[in-house]
Amino acid sequence: MSYYYQLPILICCKLQLSSQEKQKAHMARGLPKQKPITGVKEVIVVASGKGGVGKSTTAVNLALGLLANDRSKSVGLLDADVYGPSVPKLMNLKGNPELTENNLMRPLMNFGIPCMSMGFLIEDTVPIVWRGLMVMSAIEKLLRQVDWGFLDYLVIDMPPGTGDIQLSIIQNVPIAGAVIVSTPQDIALVDARRGAEMFRKVKVPVLGLVQNMSVFQCPQCHHQTHIFGSDGAKELAHTLGVEVLGDIPLHLNIRETSDTGQPVVVSSPNSPEAKAYRRVASAVVRRLADKAL
């Protein structure tokens, strides 16, 4: 084919490339630039593809486990689940945050952990019926208008799924790593994989998976039953090329201590359940150190 006939094709291809480059530049201008949270050294997000897998309980006990393992470290907890905040109940906290001279909210404190949640700003029974822009504004306030002081780790309890809130946090704040929580059940693992793939797409390191409710042990005969299946998260971790940070059993002690606002890591520190969470915390710190090398 002569150059004369090739010329329209070349022009068309060049125009397409030019259009794509303009689109990329426009998108880049539209994305917010990541800005560290003042005073926070590393941000760890705890996420799940779906609700009901124990993500918030894991986030709370992870934060407490990080502190219990190394008392020289300072750890904070941010509840980013705007529609269903759980941290106030799990951490036995009530009340409205006070404001500093700079008009920043002071986190509420319990068990040595400063906490911030939308649950501190609304009544317990009031539903949050907000559209996207209002939710994004609330997340921005929770991220930027809180006086955290100095923190080695800020653990963020993310809402379930892979929606606007997750992307807003990821695009605004440098994330040191993500912890994915799932039960071994197939239906939960499908969504956990979606969550992990989302973090990979936006270049957030996946530190590993926590296999929650991994086994139930009868308190009478001590027989173990894998109610939600066995080793599902381990198989998914192998597929994704990440590690399992730990296994958390399905145990009455975890449920009871969570419901009373006395997390198992602080209320039963020598129990096997508390030790399981502390092992997860140790694995998270190790993975962060490996990533830094």
C-alpha positions, 0 to 999 in steps of 0.5 A: 500500500502506497504512502498516499493511501496509508496517510488517512490511517496514520492521521486517524491513529495519531488523532486517537492517540492524541485524544487518549493522551488528553483524556489521561491528562484530564483524568490526572488533573481531576484526581486529588493529590495524596497528602499524608495525615498530619502526625501519622507515620503509617496508615493501615486499612482493614477491608473486606469485600462484603459485610458480616465477616468480622472486619470491624472486630478485626480492625479494633483488635489489630489496633489494640494488638499493635499497642500490646505488642509494643507499648512504645508505639502510638496507635490510632483508630479511624472508623471510615464506615460512615453508614454503619459505624461500629467503633463506638460500640466496640471501643465502648465510647460515647460522646461528641469530640471536643474542638481544639483552638485550631478547630480540629476534633479531638479523638475520643480515647479508650484502652490507650487508643485515640478513636474517631468515628461518624458514630460520635457525631450522630445519634445511635438510631439516626440513619445516615441517608446521604448522597455521594458528595455529602459522604465524601465531605464527611470522609474528608473531615474525618481524615483532615480535621482530626488532631491525631497528635503523633501516631506510628500507626493509624488503623482505618476500618474501611466500609465493606465493598469497593466503592466511592469511600474506599477510592476517596481514601486511597486517592487522598492518603498514602496507604502503607498497606491493606489487610483483607479480612474474610471467612473461609466461605466461598461466597466471602472469598469471591468478594475478598478477592475483588477487594484485594484486586481493587487495592492492587489496581490503585497501587496499594500493597496488600499486606495479607489476608486474615482468615476470620471464623476459621474454626469453631471449638466446642467448649464442652468436648473441644471438638473442632468444626470448620463451619464456614469451610477450611483453608479457603483464605489460605488458598486465595492468598496462594492464588494472589501471591500474598500471605495469610497473616493469621487465623482467628477462631469463631469463639464466644469470647470474641463475640461477648467481649465485642458486644460489651465494648471490652475487646478480647485483646484487652479484656482476656489478654492471655486467651488463645483468641487474644494471642491470635490477634496479636500474632496478626499484629506482629505479622502486619508489622513484619510485612510493613518492615519487609515492604520498606526494604 
